[in-house]
Amino acid sequence: MIQFEKFTLDNGLKVLVHEDVSTPMVVVDVIYDVGARDEDETKTGFAHLFEHLMFGGSINIPVYDEPLQVAGGENNAFTTNDLTNYYCQLPAENIETAFWLESDRMLSLAFSEKSLDVQRKVVCEEFKEHYINKPYGDVSHKLRALAYTTHPYKWMTIGKELKHVEDARLQDVKDFFAKHYTPSNATLVVAGNISTTAVKQLAEKWFGPIPAGEKYVRTLPAEPVQTAPRSLEVRANVPLDALYKAWHISSRLDERYYATELITEILSGGGSSRLFQALVKEKKLFSNIECQHFGSFDAGLLTIEGKLVKGVLMKDAEAAVMEEVNKLTQEGISEKELQKVKNKTESMLAFEDMSLMNRATNLAIYELLGDANLINEELARYQEVTAAGIKEECSRIFNENNCNTLYYYSNN
């Protein structure tokens, strides 16, 4: 059970405190309720660009990293389609440094053409390195565009196209900041060797004076139910043919999410999983194969992807994948196998909670989902999943009309 206390400042900033006196450290985590799904389709990549800009200095602090390093701290950040998260860890006695740094950049970034130019170049290089010049780098772009017609999940966090980041202007950036980076659109989590009383004082002192801003209200178009299978063929200079199949799944808050999570474990959770055993080890059709889902807040995707062994025909590889999927759908799962994946999930959750940083980040994410106490209810929800529930969810997901297939052929 992870204990925490929660309060809200007058400007709307939610604050969660998780005390842990067994460590000399504290984690300060600020999560903003903005991700790539909140972007204009003609100006994508902004949430991720902002993650970089937030380290470019604020009004009173020219270089973010320096004071934190002097205080013995480290920091990082990540952006997804759903959220943007900034976190740092430092010795408890130096916690005020983190409050000073995070509040100053929430108050106002030091917007300048120079800072934008530097970070824009960094992001553009990242785009080229990972998504344009890297073998199979465009897969996620193509698969999202194939699977989504309407919802903004149809583009990646890095952006829909490089030109959007290249063309980002200072006013666009300022508008994005004013709209999303406000106390009323943020949650602060403080975890570690500090009392709630001390956090209340520091939060009031450093974050209290920041204007609330207008609360961003999200109104996104829902993705229509897919009514026919879709496919796309790509040829590129890659070493091996690859197969990618994606099916629409429920949102993160739907109770069906937990069955979906266990389905991915059954099919692809390590060396004893069904896909690995049948298609890599026994039939030797794939050099590697994985099943995963995006874990996205809105209705997401479950994907199966694998690199074919040289000489294997795509139709044979695809038929073998579907044979395993259909077997699970039609025959279901034994209680023994179900208990095995539940035990594995329980171990993973327990291992995650050992890290102070993970506890802080998870509290922030669950609060963004609507209730931080979900962190204490997750395990019970996985335990409630039944073999019948797995079978039912498989029938719902692995419907032919719900499938998107990308055939990625090697020119070599």
Secondary structure, DSSP 4 states (H G I P E B T S, - for coil): ----EEEE-TTS-EEEEEE-TT-SEEEEEEEES--GGGSBTTB-SHHHHHHHHTTS-BTTBS-SHHHHHHTT-EEEEEE-SS-EEEEEEEEGGGHHHHHHHHHHHHH-B---HHHHHHHHHHHHHHHIIIIISSTTTTHHHHHHHHH-SSSGGGS-TT-S-HHHHHT--HHHHHHHHHHHSSGGGEEEEEEES--HHHHHHHHHHHTTTS---PPP----PPPPPP-S-EEEEEEES-SS-EEEEEEE---TTSTTHHHHHHHHHHHHSSTTSHHIIIIIIIS--EEEEEEEE---SSS-EEEEEEEEPTT--HHHHHHHHHHHHHHHHHH---HHHHHHHHHHHHHHHHHHHTSHHHHHHHHHHHHHHT-GGGGGTHHHHHHT--HHHHHHHHHHHS-GGGEEEEEEEE--
